[in-house]
Amino acid sequence: MIARRRCGLFILHGALLATLFVALFVALFATLAATAYPLAAQEKSKVIIDQDCAGPGGTDMQAVLAIVNSPKADVLGITVVTGDGWRDEEVQHTLRLLEIIGHTDIPVVPGAVFPIVNSKESTARWEKLYGKVVYQGAWNYGKPVHGPFEVPPLPEGAPTTKAASEDAAHFLIRMVHKYPHQVTIYAGGPLMNLALAQMIDPDFASLAKELIVMGGSIRPDTDDPEFATTPRREFNFWLDPESSSNVFHAPWPRIVVTTVDISVKTNMDKNIIAEIARGATPSARYVAQYAQPGYLWDELAAAAWLDPSIITKTTNLYMDISVDHGPSYGDTLVWKPGTQPGLGEQLVVVQEDLDKEKFYKEFIELMRGPVPDRK
């Protein structure tokens, strides 16, 4: 009788232990899952920086730094296009920047040198009919102005690293096929590289995750002479209107546009430069040495991609670029939904207003912060 009771107690005790073990296992699994979820949520976003990398310093390079310095970004490469400067000089500035900040592991990929149709010579003829184009990038600005394949001595020193042998269009195509629907294309310059990629591979745009663009001008509130009498003309879209229109007819899953309208609400003043100069990193020293006062064009587009809460107001519009070779050539065209021509224009998210203090704070942190470990 006693033996049976003891046996029953042993069986009951074993069942309790088994139940307790299962409960502990479930609790442990739940804890591990809970801690693993934030890690998954913090996974870096894959991005290709497509930029006209004039330098040293300035809006182009500071936008590159904003993305490269962010722990949120996994930079697959930097594709370089003629714009504010000629491509070959821009490639050298980009290589040197990456050397300075210690990230020569990021590929620098040369892209388009010339627009598809537009040219410096045809623009000179256009100006005789319709008036002066104030800013023409590499065609009329530079230190000094020079030809497309000349590379003047770089103030920051010549790089020792080399650019990739692959061209930008094929690099872009290869990356979206390797990581379908995962790659953000950030475009801070003219859109020739993207147009070429789309012409080579009609699946290119649809395989990207999204397109983030700095470009276009609608009705900016400014007395800046570049826009005061020609409010629809913006350099990145104007330099190659045919490429720009091609890109805005491509089937991107999502397009976000930072226009002149919101960009002119920002200002890189001496106080911001001084704050950045307080940083001790190579990035901060670079920006402090080469920064210039002015609008934070490309930096805003980059920072708003990294932290969309910087933007406080947006609107959805259909967008295109005029390819009529009359007085509107290169102008930004927009329509409210339901009024668009219906010729393949894409609906885009247009940023309209921002939290300036938040933007300035995050921008300064990105310029001063250490470069994240990409390994």
Long-range contacts (C-beta under 8 A, 24 or more apart in sequence): 44-71, 44-72, 44-73, 44-74, 45-72, 45-73, 45-74, 45-184, 46-74, 46-76, 46-175, 46-179, 46-182, 46-183, 46-184, 46-209, 47-73, 47-74, 47-75, 47-76, 47-183, 47-184, 47-185, 47-186, 47-305, 48-75, 48-76, 48-77, 48-78, 48-79, 48-171, 48-172, 48-175, 48-183, 48-184, 48-185, 48-186, 49-75, 49-77, 49-78, 49-79, 49-186, 49-188, 50-78, 50-79, 50-81, 50-111, 50-168, 50-172, 50-185, 50-186, 50-187, 50-188, 50-189, 50-193, 50-194, 51-78, 51-79, 51-80, 51-81, 51-94, 51-186, 51-187, 51-188, 51-189, 51-298, 52-80, 52-81, 52-82, 52-83, 52-84, 52-85, 52-90, 52-137, 52-188, 52-189, 52-190, 52-236, 53-78, 53-80, 53-85, 53-90, 53-91, 53-93, 53-94, 53-97, 53-189, 54-83, 54-84, 54-85, 54-89, 54-90, 54-93, 54-138, 55-85, 55-90, 55-93, 55-94, 55-96, 55-97, 55-154, 55-156, 55-290, 56-93, 56-96, 56-97, 56-154, 56-155, 56-156, 56-286, 56-289, 56-290, 57-286, 57-287, 57-289, 57-290, 57-291, 57-292, 58-84, 58-290, 58-291, 58-292, 59-188, 59-294, 59-295, 59-296, 59-297, 59-298, 59-299, 60-84, 60-90, 60-188, 60-189, 60-298, 61-93, 61-94, 61-97, 61-286, 61-290, 62-287, 62-291, 62-296, 62-298, 62-299, 62-367, 63-186, 63-188, 63-214, 63-297, 63-298, 63-299, 63-301, 63-302, 64-94, 64-97, 65-97, 65-101, 65-283, 65-286, 65-287, 65-366, 65-367, 66-299, 66-302, 66-303, 66-306, 66-363, 66-366, 66-367, 67-186, 67-302, 67-305, 67-306, 68-98, 68-101, 68-103, 68-106, 68-371, 69-101, 69-283, 69-366, 69-367, 69-369, 69-370, 69-371, 69-372, 70-306, 70-366, 70-372, 71-372, 72-306, 73-306, 73-372, 74-374, 75-106, 75-374, 76-107, 76-175, 76-179, 76-183, 77-106, 77-107, 77-108, 77-109, 77-164, 77-171, 77-175, 78-106, 78-107, 78-108, 78-109, 79-109, 79-111, 79-168, 79-171, 79-172, 79-193, 80-108, 80-109, 80-110, 80-111, 80-163, 80-168, 81-111, 81-112, 81-168, 81-189, 81-190, 81-191, 81-192, 81-193, 82-112, 82-113, 82-114, 82-137, 82-138, 82-148, 82-190, 82-192, 82-239, 83-137, 83-138, 83-189, 83-190, 83-235, 83-236, 83-239, 84-137, 84-138, 84-141, 84-189, 84-235, 85-137, 85-138, 85-142, 86-113, 86-138, 86-142, 86-146, 86-147, 86-148, 86-149, 86-150, 87-111, 87-112, 87-113, 87-148, 88-113, 88-148, 88-149, 88-150, 88-151, 89-146, 89-150, 89-151, 89-152, 91-163, 92-151, 92-154, 92-158, 92-159, 93-154, 93-156, 95-159, 95-161, 95-162, 95-163, 96-154, 96-156, 96-157, 96-158, 96-159, 97-156, 97-286, 98-161, 99-159, 99-160, 99-161, 100-156, 100-282, 100-283, 100-286, 101-281, 101-282, 101-283, 101-286, 101-371, 102-282, 102-371, 103-371, 103-374, 104-161, 105-374, 106-374, 107-164, 107-171, 108-161, 108-163, 108-164, 109-163, 109-164, 109-166, 109-167, 109-168, 109-171, 110-163, 110-164, 110-167, 110-168, 111-167, 111-168, 111-169, 111-192, 111-193, 111-196, 112-168, 112-169, 112-190, 112-192, 112-193, 112-196, 113-148, 114-148, 114-192, 115-190, 115-192, 115-239, 115-240, 115-242, 115-243, 116-192, 116-195, 116-240, 116-242, 116-243, 117-240, 117-241, 117-242, 118-239, 118-240, 118-241, 118-242, 118-330, 126-325, 126-329, 129-327, 130-326, 130-327, 133-233, 133-238, 134-225, 134-226, 135-226, 135-235, 136-235, 136-239, 137-190, 137-235, 137-239, 155-290, 156-286, 156-290, 168-193, 168-196, 168-197, 169-193, 169-196, 169-197, 169-200, 170-197, 170-200, 172-197, 172-204, 173-197, 173-200, 173-201, 173-204, 176-204, 176-207, 176-208, 177-207, 180-207, 181-207, 181-208, 181-209, 181-253, 182-209, 183-207, 183-208, 183-209, 184-208, 184-209, 184-210, 184-211, 184-212, 184-305, 185-210, 185-211, 185-212, 186-212, 186-301, 186-302, 186-305, 187-211, 187-212, 187-213, 187-214, 187-215, 187-236, 187-247, 188-214, 188-236, 188-297, 188-298, 188-301, 188-302, 189-236, 190-235, 190-236, 190-237, 190-239, 190-240, 190-243, 190-244, 191-215, 191-236, 191-237, 191-240, 191-243, 191-244, 191-246, 191-247, 192-240, 192-243, 194-243, 194-247, 194-250, 195-240, 195-242, 195-243, 195-244, 195-246, 195-247, 196-243, 198-246, 198-247, 198-250, 199-246, 204-250, 205-247, 205-250, 205-251, 205-252, 206-250, 206-251, 206-252, 206-253, 208-252, 208-253, 209-253, 209-254, 210-252, 210-253, 210-254, 210-255, 210-256, 211-247, 211-252, 211-254, 211-255, 211-256, 212-256, 212-258, 212-301, 212-302, 212-305, 213-255, 213-256, 213-257, 213-258, 213-301, 214-257, 214-258, 214-263, 214-297, 214-298, 214-300, 214-301, 215-244, 215-257, 215-258, 215-259, 215-332, 216-257, 216-259, 216-260, 216-319, 216-321, 216-332, 216-334, 216-350, 217-259, 217-260, 217-261, 217-332, 218-259, 218-260, 218-261, 218-332, 218-334, 218-350, 219-261, 220-259, 220-260, 220-261, 220-264, 221-261, 221-264, 222-260, 222-264, 224-264, 227-260, 227-264, 230-331, 232-328, 232-331, 232-332, 232-333, 233-330, 233-331, 233-332, 234-259, 234-260, 234-332, 237-321, 237-330, 237-332, 238-329, 238-330, 238-331, 239-330, 241-321, 241-322, 241-323, 241-329, 241-330, 242-323, 244-321, 244-330, 245-320, 245-321, 245-322, 245-323, 248-319, 248-320, 248-321, 248-345, 248-346, 248-348, 249-320, 249-343, 249-344, 249-345, 249-346, 250-346, 251-346, 252-346, 254-349, 255-319, 255-346, 255-347, 255-348, 255-349, 256-304, 256-305, 256-348, 256-349, 256-351, 257-319, 257-348, 257-349, 257-350, 257-351, 258-297, 258-300, 258-301, 258-304, 258-351, 259-332, 259-350, 259-351, 261-352, 262-300, 262-311, 262-351, 262-352, 262-353, 262-354, 263-295, 263-296, 263-297, 263-300, 264-295, 265-353, 265-354, 265-356, 266-295, 266-296, 266-299, 266-300, 266-354, 266-356, 266-359, 267-293, 267-294, 267-295, 267-296, 268-292, 268-293, 268-294, 268-295, 268-296, 268-299, 269-293, 272-360, 272-363, 272-364, 275-364, 275-368, 276-364, 276-367, 276-368, 278-368, 279-367, 279-368, 279-369, 281-368, 281-369, 281-370, 281-371, 282-371, 283-367, 283-368, 283-369, 283-370, 283-371, 284-367, 284-368, 287-367, 296-359, 296-363, 299-363, 300-354, 300-359, 303-359, 303-362, 303-363, 303-366, 304-351, 304-354, 304-359, 306-362, 306-366, 307-358, 307-362, 309-355, 309-358, 310-354, 310-355, 310-358, 310-359, 310-362, 311-351, 311-353, 311-354, 311-355, 312-353, 312-354, 312-355, 313-351, 313-352, 313-353, 314-349, 314-350, 314-351, 314-352, 315-349, 315-350, 315-352, 316-347, 316-348, 316-349, 316-350, 317-347, 317-348, 317-350, 318-345, 318-346, 318-347, 318-348, 319-345, 319-346, 319-348, 319-350, 320-345
